[in-house]
């Protein structure tokens, strides 16, 4: 098998279970040395346990790869810096950052607590900024010193963020923010030879299982959205082959891989200066504008995507 990432060094956050675990295993399978970060908390952000991360490291080593455990919190800027530095100290460099760590605190907006909001923002949004910030600083310093740089940042959004989903104003807002972060960071870092891309994955995991039928879901359905499918595009985006791909959000649902095209300006009309006269103008705009996408990213369901999504 051709190995896409021979000699590269990767940091994967939230890599103890689910999608993150598959990211770490796939990157290692293709030759990357991996810092496997996972605080080991539950799906709501509580507790800590290094066992899941250690098990991933052992699996990588058993297959002949190289990996180390990191138990830091992505919500801490200092911990994020330590993750990046651990990669450099242990393996001599850092080339790939996969920001995957996440938690859920689903509530309707009228039931959501401040802690529900702050925890999700800290883990998802700040947890994307921290490792990216420290890695970007390292790559920029190398470039300014005249050294060759190889940088790949791969973030994790969600259909809930780019399309919307009831009960997830916190999660969706964070994930939408990650998509915007990706687009802007790609513009900022391109001059240093760094690409920044983003995934909006649909996959079976402990976070999504309750929203996808739980114990009643069929094995066929689970297999159709196995987390390993998410890792396929991640490994490719991390590779030299993806040097000209940046600022993109990839919608990944099993074998279906698409690009989410983001906001575009639709119809435009001239406003009157009297708000009492604005009604017919807005009605004309509303009639001409596309409806917001559904959770499949489409104007209607279809295209062979799985029937449930997160």
JOURFEN-V688242 format. One record per residue. RES is the residue in three letters. PHI is phi as a letter, one per 30 degrees, with the letter a starting at -180 (NA if undefined). Layout:
res->RES phi->PHI
res->RES phi->PHI
This chain:
res->UNK phi->NA
res->UNK phi->d
res->UNK phi->c
res->UNK phi->d
res->UNK phi->b
res->UNK phi->e
res->UNK phi->i
res->UNK phi->d
res->UNK phi->c
res->UNK phi->b
res->UNK phi->c
res->UNK phi->b
res->UNK phi->c
res->UNK phi->i
res->UNK phi->c
res->UNK phi->d
res->UNK phi->b
res->UNK phi->h
res->UNK phi->d
res->UNK phi->d
res->UNK phi->e
res->UNK phi->d
res->UNK phi->e
res->UNK phi->d
res->UNK phi->d
res->UNK phi->d
res->UNK phi->d
res->UNK phi->d
res->UNK phi->e
res->UNK phi->c
res->UNK phi->j
res->UNK phi->d
res->UNK phi->c
res->UNK phi->b
res->UNK phi->d
res->UNK phi->c
res->UNK phi->c
res->UNK phi->a
res->UNK phi->d
res->UNK phi->i
res->UNK phi->d
res->UNK phi->d
res->UNK phi->d
res->UNK phi->c
res->UNK phi->j
res->UNK phi->c
res->UNK phi->i
res->UNK phi->a
res->UNK phi->a
res->UNK phi->d
res->UNK phi->e
res->UNK phi->e
res->UNK phi->d
res->UNK phi->d
res->UNK phi->d
res->UNK phi->d
res->UNK phi->e
res->UNK phi->d
res->UNK phi->d
res->UNK phi->d
res->UNK phi->d
res->UNK phi->d
res->UNK phi->d
res->UNK phi->j
res->UNK phi->c
res->UNK phi->b
res->UNK phi->a
res->UNK phi->b
res->UNK phi->d
res->UNK phi->b
res->UNK phi->c
res->UNK phi->d
res->UNK phi->c
res->UNK phi->d
res->UNK phi->d
res->UNK phi->c
res->UNK phi->d
res->UNK phi->d
res->UNK phi->d
res->UNK phi->d
res->UNK phi->d
res->UNK phi->d
res->UNK phi->d
res->UNK phi->d
res->UNK phi->d
res->UNK phi->d
res->UNK phi->d
res->UNK phi->d
res->UNK phi->d
res->UNK phi->d
res->UNK phi->c
res->UNK phi->i
res->UNK phi->a
res->UNK phi->b
res->UNK phi->b
res->UNK phi->b
res->UNK phi->b
res->UNK phi->c
res->UNK phi->d
res->UNK phi->b
res->UNK phi->e
res->UNK phi->a
res->UNK phi->b
res->UNK phi->b
res->UNK phi->b
res->UNK phi->d
res->UNK phi->a
res->UNK phi->d
res->UNK phi->e
res->UNK phi->d
res->UNK phi->c
res->UNK phi->d
res->UNK phi->c
res->UNK phi->d
res->UNK phi->d
res->UNK phi->e
res->UNK phi->d
res->UNK phi->d
res->UNK phi->d
res->UNK phi->d
res->UNK phi->d
res->UNK phi->d
res->UNK phi->d
res->UNK phi->d
res->UNK phi->d
res->UNK phi->d
res->UNK phi->d
res->UNK phi->d
res->UNK phi->d
res->UNK phi->e
res->UNK phi->d
res->UNK phi->d
res->UNK phi->e
res->UNK phi->d
res->UNK phi->d
res->UNK phi->d
res->UNK phi->d
res->UNK phi->d
res->UNK phi->d
res->UNK phi->d
res->UNK phi->d
res->UNK phi->d
res->UNK phi->d
res->UNK phi->d
res->UNK phi->d
res->UNK phi->i
res->UNK phi->c
res->UNK phi->d
res->UNK phi->c
res->UNK phi->b
res->UNK phi->b
res->UNK phi->b
res->UNK phi->c
res->UNK phi->b
res->UNK phi->c
res->UNK phi->b
res->UNK phi->c
res->UNK phi->a
res->UNK phi->e
res->UNK phi->d
res->UNK phi->d
res->UNK phi->c
res->UNK phi->c
res->UNK phi->j
res->UNK phi->a
res->UNK phi->d
res->UNK phi->i
res->UNK phi->b
res->UNK phi->d
res->UNK phi->d
res->UNK phi->d
res->UNK phi->d
res->UNK phi->d
res->UNK phi->d
res->UNK phi->d
res->UNK phi->d
res->UNK phi->d
res->UNK phi->d
res->UNK phi->d
res->UNK phi->d
res->UNK phi->e
res->UNK phi->d
res->UNK phi->d
res->UNK phi->d
res->UNK phi->d
res->UNK phi->d
res->UNK phi->d
res->UNK phi->d
res->UNK phi->c
res->UNK phi->e
res->UNK phi->d
res->UNK phi->c
res->UNK phi->i
res->UNK phi->c
res->UNK phi->c
res->UNK phi->b
res->UNK phi->b
res->UNK phi->b
res->UNK phi->c
res->UNK phi->c
res->UNK phi->c
res->UNK phi->c
res->UNK phi->a
res->UNK phi->d
res->UNK phi->a
res->UNK phi->d
res->UNK phi->d
res->UNK phi->c
res->UNK phi->e
res->UNK phi->d
res->UNK phi->c
res->UNK phi->b
res->UNK phi->j
res->UNK phi->h
res->UNK phi->d
res->UNK phi->d
res->UNK phi->d
res->UNK phi->d
res->UNK phi->d
res->UNK phi->d
res->UNK phi->d
res->UNK phi->e
res->UNK phi->d
res->UNK phi->d
res->UNK phi->b
res->UNK phi->d
res->UNK phi->e
res->UNK phi->e
res->UNK phi->d
res->UNK phi->d
res->UNK phi->d
res->UNK phi->d
res->UNK phi->d
res->UNK phi->d
res->UNK phi->d
res->UNK phi->d
res->UNK phi->d
res->UNK phi->d
res->UNK phi->c
res->UNK phi->d
res->UNK phi->d
res->UNK phi->c
res->UNK phi->d
res->UNK phi->c
res->UNK phi->c
res->UNK phi->a
res->UNK phi->i
res->UNK phi->c
res->UNK phi->c
res->UNK phi->c
res->UNK phi->d
res->UNK phi->b
res->UNK phi->b
res->UNK phi->i
res->UNK phi->d
res->UNK phi->d
res->UNK phi->b
res->UNK phi->b
res->UNK phi->c
res->UNK phi->d
res->UNK phi->d
res->UNK phi->i
res->UNK phi->d
res->UNK phi->b
res->UNK phi->d
res->UNK phi->c
res->UNK phi->d
res->UNK phi->b
res->UNK phi->b
res->UNK phi->c
res->UNK phi->d
res->UNK phi->d
res->UNK phi->d
res->UNK phi->c
res->UNK phi->e
res->UNK phi->d
res->UNK phi->c
res->UNK phi->d
res->UNK phi->e
res->UNK phi->d
res->UNK phi->d
res->UNK phi->d
res->UNK phi->d
res->UNK phi->d
res->UNK phi->d
res->UNK phi->d
res->UNK phi->d
res->UNK phi->d
res->UNK phi->d
res->UNK phi->d
res->UNK phi->d
res->UNK phi->e
res->UNK phi->d
res->UNK phi->d
res->UNK phi->d
res->UNK phi->c
res->UNK phi->i
res->UNK phi->b
res->UNK phi->d
res->UNK phi->a
res->UNK phi->d
res->UNK phi->k
res->UNK phi->i
res->UNK phi->i
res->UNK phi->d
res->UNK phi->e
res->UNK phi->d
res->UNK phi->b
res->UNK phi->b
res->UNK phi->b
